[in-house]
């Protein structure tokens, strides 16, 4: 599963899914560029309906191509007169459906965005995504999910280093089931398949097919405290081209992890897991990895309207638009949230991550393992003056240091979004 910090330019649109625990995730889990604003969400009581919305957003990025400091122009640009900074206008048409049919719950989300660049018009493109989710239940003890997710976004220049239009298209399908064995025990499992493809020929070595599944058991001592164990298997197949020096390599992965959800008090909750992961590249030693993985998040509700989440992790990550380039991610993050009123909220997120690449892709400088240190800070203001209107204002700073200079950069981004919901 891939989740990201809930921001405007890089975000996860899988906002309905319940993860193993909820926390601010690492910088390394970021998706491709998505200039559209966050989905509006349903208002209270809006069930068994389909709700249309329109939105317009203006985004300013002072280092669109994520170039190293001191770079003049845009080296390697695929189109003429490319500029480092840009103002992007995004117009969105979308719709959300939510139906409760008996004990079955159906969600549908559809969205299309026209993205227009003031300085780099050759990048103009239409992005879109669609989500269909069925929360099913059969009898008193058997439940699960079926989901389909499709997305089309602009690839991140910071990872591919391709200074042209490269649209990343993803399709994911999954099914899960959970059986309540008794008042304390439950068993669950999931199967998942996904495809990711790049439109730019030079980046198609990163096209891949993901086949994975997991199974686990959970023991609950109370409504708030649960313990569990999960096993997961992943098989990744990349597009192979022996004539291309930067070819990616297939791999398979096994991992086992112990999970914990524990309420220290009415205001404090710990979500954590710890386990061991083994990744193998059949017939090759490059890129293989075996080691511990873990993540922990502490959520503290200071008041009814204020909370913060403190997270730490040690995991294996990749950027979705450079999936062959995996790294060991060690990081921390903190996110205070203040819901000043029913109409106004403030969110801040700060994260630091150390990235040690495992060498599965030979873009690193010869004789040295690629490393990076990433700092990011962001703030979001959400204001809902009326039920139909939503205003989001967002700012973000990111700084990446790397022993491979071409991957080092500093970036500042700001955006403002207005959404109108039709009833």
N, C-alpha and C positions, 0 to 999 in steps of 0.2 A: 504494500500500500504506500502511496505517496501523498503526503500532506505538507503544507507549507504554512508559514505565518500568514495570517489573514490580512493581506495587503492588497493594494489596488493593481499594481503592475504585475506582480508575480503572486499567484494565489492558487489555492485548490478550489475547484468548483464542486468537489464532492462533499458538500457541506452537510449532507443528510447522514452520512455514515458515522457510526459510533466506533471509534478506534479502541484498541486495547486499553488505552487511557488517553485522556485529553491533556495536551500540554503544548507549549510553544515549541515547534520543531525546528530542526537545525537549518542553517543557511544552505547546506548541501542537498536539501530535499527540494530545492526550488524547481518550478516548472518552467516551460517556455514563456516568453513574453505574452502577456494578455493585458491590453490597455483598457479593457472595459472595467467598469466599477463592480463592486460586489453585488450579488443578487439581492433584491429588496427583502425577501422573506415574506411570509404570510402574516397578516394581522390576526389578532385573537378572534376566534370564531369563524374564520374563513375556511370552512371545510366543505367538501363536495362542490367544488367550484374550480373554474379555470380563470386565472387573473392575468391580464395583459399589462405590460409596462413598457414605457419608453424612457430613454436616458440619454444624456449628453455629458461628455467628460472632456476636459482639457488637461493635458499632461505635459509638463516641461521636464526634459532630461538633459543635463549638461554634459553627459558623456554617453551618448546613445550606444556607440560601438564598443564601449568598455575598453578604451585605449590606455596604454601606459602613460604616466606623467611625462610631459615634454614632447609628446608626439605631435608632429605637424601634419595637418590634414588627416585623411583616412587612408593609410597605406593598404594596398591590395583591394580597394573598393571595386566592386563589380560594375558599378554604374558611375557616370561622370558627375563631378561637382558635389561629391558627398561631403557632408559637414558633420562635425562631432556632436554638436548640440541640436536639439529639435523641439518643436512644439507639435504635439499630436492631438488631433481632435477625433473623438470616437463617438459615433451615434449608434445607439443600441435599440433594438426591438426584441422584446422577449415575452415569455409567458410561463406561468407556473400553475400546475394543477395539483389538487390534493383531494382525494376521495377516500372515504371510509365506508367500505362495502361489507356489511356484516362484521366479521373479525379480520377482514383483509384491509390493508392500507396501501393505496397507490399514489405515487408521486411522479410527476412529469415536469421537467424543466427544459425549455427551449430558448435559445438566444442566438442572435446574429448581430455582428458589429461591423460597421464600416470605419476603418482606421485611415486617417488622412494625415500625412506628414508635411509640414510647412517647408522644411529645408531639404528633405530627401524624398521627393515625390515618387521615385522609383520603388520605394518600399510600401506604397499604398496597398492595402490588402483587406479582405473580408475575413474576419475570424468568426467562429461559431462553436457552440457546444450544445449537447443534448444529453439529458440524464433521464433514465426511466428506472424506477425503483418500486418493487413490490415487497412489502413486509407481510409475510403470510403466516397463518396460524392454522393448525389442524389439531383439533381436540384441545385438551387442557395442558398438555405437556410438550407438544411438538410445534416448533416455530422456526422461522428463518427469513432469508432475504434472497431475492433475485434482482440483479442490477445490470443495466447496460449503460455505458458511458462513452461518449464520442466527443472529441475536442480537436480544434484546428487553430493553432496559434503560431506566432512568429518565433523562430528559434532564438535563443539567447546568444548574442554576439560575444559575451564574456567567456563562453566555454568553447564554442565551435571555432572562433577566430575567423569565421567566414563573413566578410563584409558585403553581403548581398542578401536578397530576399530568399529565405529558407523557411518554408512553412512546415511545421511539425504536426502530423495528423496521428491521433491516438484513438484506438478502439479497445475497450475493455469490457469483458463480460464475466460475471461471477455469480455463484450460487452458494448459499450457506444454509446450514440446518443446526438446530439446537434441541436437545431432548432433556427435559427435566426428569432425572432419575428418582428424585425424592425431594424432601424438604431442604436438603443440603447439597446434594450432588447433581451436576449437570454435565453432559457431554456435547461437544459441538464439532463441526468440521466445515471446510470451505474449499471449493475448487475455483480456479481463476485462470482466464486466458486473456492475453492482450497483444496488440500489434502497435508498433510505432514506426512511422515512415517520414522521411525527409523529402521535400520537393527538389532541393538543390542536388544535382548529380554528385558534386564533390563531397557531400555529407551523407550519402546513402549507405556508406559502410557502417553507419550507426543505426540502420534499420534493424529492428529486432522483433522476435516473437517470444513472449513470456508465457510459460505454462507452469502453474504452481498450485499447491494445495496445502492445507494444514488441518490438524486435528488436535483436540485438547479436552481436558477435563477441568472442572471448576468445583471448588468446595466453598460453601457460604456458611459462615458461623453466625451471621446476622444480616440484616438488610443492607448494612453498609460495609461489611468486611468479607472479602472473598480472597481465595488462594487458588492457584491453578498451575497447570503445566501444559505447554503447547509444543508440538513438533511441526516443522514446516519444511517442505521440499520445493525447490525452484529449479526450473530448466530454461535456460535462455539460449536462443538460436539467433545469431546475427547473419546478415547478408555476407557471404563469403566471396572474396575476389582475390585469388592468389597473386594477381598481377598488380595489386595495389599495396604499397608498402605499409600503409596505415590501416591494414585490415584489422577488424575486431575478431575476437575469438569466442566461440561458444563456451558455456560453462554450466555446471550444475552445483547446487548448494543444498546443504542440510543444516538445520539449526534446531536446537531445543532450548526452551526458556521457561523459567518459573516466573509466574505473574502474581502481583499483589495489589489489592485495593484495600486500603485500611484507613479508617477514620480515627485520627488521634483525638478529635473532639468534634463538637458540633460545627466548629469553624475551620477545622484543619483536616485535609485529606491527603494521603500519600498514594500515588499510583506509580508502580515500578515493575521492572522485570530485569532478570539477569539470566544469561545463558551462554551457549557456546555455538559458534558458527564455523562451518568448514566449506570453503568454495574450491572447486577443482576445475581446471581447464584440461580436458582429456588429451593426453599425449603431449602436453606442454607444461613446463614448470613456471613460465612467466604468468604473473597475475594470481597464482594460487594463494589462498589465505586460510589460516586456521587460528582462531583466538576467541577470547571472551567478548561478549556484547552485553550492554546494559543501558538502561535509561531509567531515570527517576524524576518525578515531578511532585512538588508540594504545592497545594492550593490552599491559600489562607484567606478566609472571608473576614476582612477587618471590620466591616459593617455590612448591613444589608445591601448597600449600594457600592461598596468598594471591596475589591479583592486583588490579590496578586498571585502569579504562578511563577515558581522558581524551578527550573529544569536543568538537568545535566545528562550527558549521554556519551557513550563510546560504542559506535556502530560502523557498519560498512555502508557507504552512501555513493550516489552518483547523480549528476544532473540529467534530467530526462532527455535533453537534446544532445548529450554527449555520453550516452549510457555505457559505452565501452570503457570509459575512463573512471574506474572506481577508486575510492580512497577510504582510508580509515579516518573517521570523523570523531573528534573529541571536543566537546563544547559545553557551554552553559548559556542560559538565557533567563531573562526576567521580564514579566509583563504585568504591570499594574493596570487595572481597569476601574474606572469611576463612572457609574451611571448616575449622573447628577440629577436626572429626572426621567420620567417616562419618555421624554422627547429628546433628551440630550445626553450623550455619552462621550467619554474620552478614553483612549487606549494608547498606551506606550509599550513598545517592545524593544529590548536591547539584547543582542546576541554576540557571542564570540565563539569561533570554531577554528580548530587546528586541523588541517587536512594533510594526510600523508598518503600519496598516491601509490598504488600497489603495482604499477607497471603493466597493466593489462593492455595499454595502448601506448605505442612508442612515440608519442608526441613530446615526451619529456626530453630535456637536454641529455646528451650522451654522457654516460658515466656518473650521473647523479639522479637520485630519486626526486621527483617533483614534490614540493611541499608548498603549502599556502596557509596564511593566517587571515581570517576574514572577520571584520567587525562591522556590525550594522546597528543602526538606531532608527526608529520610525515612530511616528505619532499619527493618530487618526481621530478626527472629530466627526461624529454622526449626529445630525439634527433632523428631527421629524416635526416640522411645524404643524402639519396636518397629516391625517392618516394616509392621504394619497401622495404626499410629497416627502421625499427623503433627500437630504443634502449630506454629502461626504467630502471632507477635506483631508488630504493626506500628504505627509512629507517623509522623506527617507534619505538617509546617508549610508553609503557602504564603502568600505575601504578594504582592498585585497592586497596583501603583500605575498610575494612568491619568489623562490629561488630561480624561477624561470621568468625573466623580466616581461616577456610578452603577455603573461597572464596576470600582471599586477596592474591595478587601476584604482581610481577613486571616483565616486559617482554621487551626484545629488539629484533628487527627483521630487517633484511636487505636482499634485493634481487636485482638481475640484470636479465633483460629479453631482448632477441633479437628476433625480428619478421621479417619474410620475406614474402611479399605479391606477389603472382603470378598474372600476368595480363592475 
